[in-house]
Amino acid sequence: MLLVIALLGIGTTFNVASATIKSATNTFDRSAAIEEGKQIFLKGCSSCHGLNAEGGAIAPSLIGVGAASVDFQVGTGRMPMADMSTQAVRKAPVYNAEQTAALAAYVATLAPGPKIPTDAQLNYERDGSTAEGGELFRNNCAMCHNFAGQGGALTQGKYAPTLMGVEPKYIYEALITGPQSMPVFSDKTITPAEKLSLIKWIKSAEAEPNLGGATMGRIGPVTEGLLAWILGLGLLIAVAVWLTMKAR
Amino acid sequence: MRTVSNEIESIKDPGPAPHVLRAADVNPRSEKRAEQQVAILFALSGVGSLLLIYSYVFVAKDVFIFIPVMGNQNAQQLGLGIGMAMSLFFVGMAAIHWAKTLMPETEVINYRHEFRSSDEDREDLIKTVKEGVAGVQLGRRKLIKRAMAASMGLFALPPVLLLRDLGPLPKKQLETTNWKSGTRLVTDPGNRPILASDLEVGAVVQTLPAVADSEHRPLSDIAKDPVLLIRLRPEEFNLTSEKLAMTHEGIIAFSKICSHMGCAVALYEQTTKHLLCPCHQSTFDVTRGAKVIFGPAARPLPQLDITVDAQGYLIARAPFSESVGPSYWERNSQ
């Protein structure tokens, strides 16, 4: 009996000890990343967002925006902004994947916020439904991003960007963090499974072949009408002039 | 002294303008060239037809080619389109060029003649009509006459009856929605009830009134019931106390149907707190109770009075106090 207790005791101690070691290495890696992220933040972000990410006159506070927000803004090159125009535009990212992860880890320590989705959470091919995604898209996204996900105009020069070619991770992060003009679509009201359906629908719209010829931006009657009026009517006028010209 | 005549001197008929000969009429080389041009145009039309046939028969449906400016194009559709355009356009162009350059074009005078038929023809027609009327024998065949009158009268009734389909009048349908006191707000799609804590600041949710699982939601209800939930920081509101009492912990609910033309207003800019209608750019300021700040809408979006029930789910405290959606005859624009 004593032996059993002793054995149990040794086993438990060993388990606890090994677990402590494991988490210690994790903590060490994480704290190194957080420290690196803090250095990047102080150099690259603090001039606008403040030394403690408290925000300023020209930039919002980053306390509580979460790792997902940093990954989206920095990973798509929107942050740091090139100029203080109406909207941060997508461009080649300034920081590499490792630096972005470090920044995200640092900002995540400021206050709890949305986490970066893992690859396992983003298996939209398996977990999504295109039909459900289409319904969600028409209800929630189509007003700004256009019914074919091509993007559209907002007010005062702002715009909703195109969704074509956007990585599933960034679509997911945009939904949970609500970057810039975009509102937040909470996990409780559009569940993670529904978000994957949305992504699956967007990907299927992206893969849609242009069987009907030129798409003209897929933005509806504006470009089509403009083209018909200018090219079509122009051609008709030219033909009418030629018809009534006397042969010499 | 000369007397001024009141008579206006009649303008002399100048006659047709002097005929100008075309190059092809006088120069055999020009004539030859015009002939060749027409032939080339016909040939181009033929090439277009062949291109159409080739694209239809030999080009696979899923082949895409890159065209500068236009981007990736479906090769078959492009071939069909260009082929048909060429075959139609150039056959017309050839015919007109032919007529303009080579066919005779001397001016000819065609005098107008009187339209009136000859007297014999007119008398002949009157006689035929009279004979026809006599042959119907309406004066003698009283039974047929009455039966015909009755059937013609009845014949006029069905169209009058079908006017009924213009009705019935909508009665209260335009004024009421399915929101009642205590109706839960549920997600659309999904039909899940919503906790106030489900919404982060800056979140929006499209909602509909809850229906029992067994019940079917008619499409016409989806046209008037949708409500948009938006969560702000409570201090961001700039509302009258009664409108503020209709919100719940920073969550404000508006009808999603535009007060201008009934489009779905759901273009929400988180940064400016503006709600836009994608159809005509009416802009509503959420912080001021959807006050119209731009665009053709004449009045704010109706606000739904919301609160939470015992389990913490969001419910309507009261139905909408006004009709949702655009103006109609009995509802003015204010």
Boltz contact constraints between the chains, C-beta under 6 A:
constraints:
  - contact:
      token1: [A, 135]
      token2: [B, 189]
      max_distance: 6.0
  - contact:
      token1: [A, 139]
      token2: [B, 206]
      max_distance: 6.0
  - contact:
      token1: [A, 143]
      token2: [B, 266]
      max_distance: 6.0
  - contact:
      token1: [A, 143]
      token2: [B, 267]
      max_distance: 6.0
  - contact:
      token1: [A, 143]
      token2: [B, 278]
      max_distance: 6.0
  - contact:
      token1: [A, 144]
      token2: [B, 267]
      max_distance: 6.0
  - contact:
      token1: [A, 178]
      token2: [B, 202]
      max_distance: 6.0
  - contact:
      token1: [A, 178]
      token2: [B, 270]
      max_distance: 6.0
  - contact:
      token1: [A, 181]
      token2: [B, 269]
      max_distance: 6.0
  - contact:
      token1: [A, 181]
      token2: [B, 270]
      max_distance: 6.0
  - contact:
      token1: [A, 181]
      token2: [B, 271]
      max_distance: 6.0
  - contact:
      token1: [A, 183]
      token2: [B, 202]
      max_distance: 6.0
  - contact:
      token1: [A, 183]
      token2: [B, 204]
      max_distance: 6.0
  - contact:
      token1: [A, 183]
      token2: [B, 268]
      max_distance: 6.0
  - contact:
      token1: [A, 183]
      token2: [B, 270]
      max_distance: 6.0
  - contact:
      token1: [A, 184]
      token2: [B, 200]
      max_distance: 6.0
  - contact:
      token1: [A, 184]
      token2: [B, 202]
      max_distance: 6.0
  - contact:
      token1: [A, 184]
      token2: [B, 203]
      max_distance: 6.0
  - contact:
      token1: [A, 186]
      token2: [B, 198]
      max_distance: 6.0
  - contact:
      token1: [A, 186]
      token2: [B, 199]
      max_distance: 6.0
  - contact:
      token1: [A, 186]
      token2: [B, 200]
      max_distance: 6.0
  - contact:
      token1: [A, 186]
      token2: [B, 203]
      max_distance: 6.0
  - contact:
      token1: [A, 188]
      token2: [B, 198]
      max_distance: 6.0
  - contact:
      token1: [A, 189]
      token2: [B, 187]
      max_distance: 6.0
  - contact:
      token1: [A, 189]
      token2: [B, 198]
      max_distance: 6.0
  - contact:
      token1: [A, 189]
      token2: [B, 205]
      max_distance: 6.0
  - contact:
      token1: [A, 210]
      token2: [B, 74]
      max_distance: 6.0
  - contact:
      token1: [A, 211]
      token2: [B, 74]
      max_distance: 6.0
  - contact:
      token1: [A, 213]
      token2: [B, 77]
      max_distance: 6.0
  - contact:
      token1: [A, 214]
      token2: [B, 70]
      max_distance: 6.0
  - contact:
      token1: [A, 247]
      token2: [B, 22]
      max_distance: 6.0
  - contact:
      token1: [A, 247]
      token2: [B, 100]
      max_distance: 6.0
  - contact:
      token1: [A, 247]
      token2: [B, 101]
      max_distance: 6.0
  - contact:
      token1: [A, 248]
      token2: [B, 23]
      max_distance: 6.0
